[in-house]
Amino acid sequence: TTHPKHIVAVGCRVQNKRDETLLVDGLRRGWLFPGDQIEEDKDLIKAVDGELLEATGVLIDVNPLVGISTNIKSLP
């Protein structure tokens, strides 16, 4: 089995006018911001829109992209 060397994932924080934050129940990791891994060639902002809609049914306009992070681990 070939393991990917670089996994791209997106997530977003959605907050309403009452300062409530939308979270989804990640079955293995508890409550999280909505998001997931994406295909390598997908636009990041469009991916956030799609993942949020799929996970919650909420449609938003993501603008702007505010952060990118990395978590480097050695592969087996």
Secondary structure as a PSIPRED ss2 file (coil, helix, strand):
# PSIPRED VFORMAT (PSIPRED V4.0)

   1 T C   1.000  0.000  0.000
   2 T C   1.000  0.000  0.000
   3 H C   1.000  0.000  0.000
   4 P C   1.000  0.000  0.000
   5 K C   1.000  0.000  0.000
   6 H C   1.000  0.000  0.000
   7 I C   1.000  0.000  0.000
   8 V C   1.000  0.000  0.000
   9 A E   0.000  0.000  1.000
  10 V E   0.000  0.000  1.000
  11 G E   0.000  0.000  1.000
  12 C C   1.000  0.000  0.000
  13 R C   1.000  0.000  0.000
  14 V C   1.000  0.000  0.000
  15 Q E   0.000  0.000  1.000
  16 N C   1.000  0.000  0.000
  17 K C   1.000  0.000  0.000
  18 R C   1.000  0.000  0.000
  19 D C   1.000  0.000  0.000
  20 E C   1.000  0.000  0.000
  21 T E   0.000  0.000  1.000
  22 L C   1.000  0.000  0.000
  23 L C   1.000  0.000  0.000
  24 V E   0.000  0.000  1.000
  25 D E   0.000  0.000  1.000
  26 G E   0.000  0.000  1.000
  27 L C   1.000  0.000  0.000
  28 R C   1.000  0.000  0.000
  29 R C   1.000  0.000  0.000
  30 G E   0.000  0.000  1.000
  31 W E   0.000  0.000  1.000
  32 L E   0.000  0.000  1.000
  33 F C   1.000  0.000  0.000
  34 P C   1.000  0.000  0.000
  35 G E   0.000  0.000  1.000
  36 D E   0.000  0.000  1.000
  37 Q E   0.000  0.000  1.000
  38 I C   1.000  0.000  0.000
  39 E C   1.000  0.000  0.000
  40 E C   1.000  0.000  0.000
  41 D C   1.000  0.000  0.000
  42 K C   1.000  0.000  0.000
  43 D C   1.000  0.000  0.000
  44 L H   0.000  1.000  0.000
  45 I H   0.000  1.000  0.000
  46 K H   0.000  1.000  0.000
  47 A H   0.000  1.000  0.000
  48 V H   0.000  1.000  0.000
  49 D H   0.000  1.000  0.000
  50 G H   0.000  1.000  0.000
  51 E H   0.000  1.000  0.000
  52 L H   0.000  1.000  0.000
  53 L H   0.000  1.000  0.000
  54 E H   0.000  1.000  0.000
  55 A H   0.000  1.000  0.000
  56 T H   0.000  1.000  0.000
  57 G C   1.000  0.000  0.000
  58 V C   1.000  0.000  0.000
  59 L C   1.000  0.000  0.000
  60 I C   1.000  0.000  0.000
  61 D C   1.000  0.000  0.000
  62 V C   1.000  0.000  0.000
  63 N C   1.000  0.000  0.000
  64 P C   1.000  0.000  0.000
  65 L C   1.000  0.000  0.000
  66 V C   1.000  0.000  0.000
  67 G C   1.000  0.000  0.000
  68 I C   1.000  0.000  0.000
  69 S C   1.000  0.000  0.000
  70 T C   1.000  0.000  0.000
  71 N C   1.000  0.000  0.000
  72 I C   1.000  0.000  0.000
  73 K C   1.000  0.000  0.000
  74 S C   1.000  0.000  0.000
  75 L C   1.000  0.000  0.000
  76 P C   1.000  0.000  0.000
